[in-house]
Amino acid sequence: MNLKFAKDGKTVIFKIIKMTIMSQKELIFSPKNWSRIATLWQRLQQSFRLMVGVPDYATYVEHMKKNHPDLEAMDEKTFHRYCVDARYPSASGGLKKCPC
């Protein structure tokens, strides 16, 4: 391995990334790609919420409309409170398990 490249490798990588972004700037920031970026962002948010154990509210609403049209869906704040309480039950005599 070339010592000079190893020393300046970080700089080279940043230059490559910068050149790639600059060459693709018109594609990334094009209005026709905004919906794809928004969809990607929503899916990333959903993935991170699922990683920490918080179900997706939009999926819940769709499920309620499809499978239980006679019932009214919870509002978002109540839904998230219900999910936290279901995961970490603290009612009826204190905390039952560690929330770690």
LINTA-V315010 format. One record per pair of residues at least 24 apart in sequence whose ideal C-beta (glycine too) atoms are under 7 Angstrom apart, sorted by sequence separation. I is the first residue (numbers start at 1). J is the second residue. D is the distance in whole Angstrom. If there is no record, write none. Layout:
i = {I;I}
j = {J;J}
d = {D;D}
This chain:
i = {54;55;54;53}
j = {80;83;83;87}
d = {7;6;6;5}
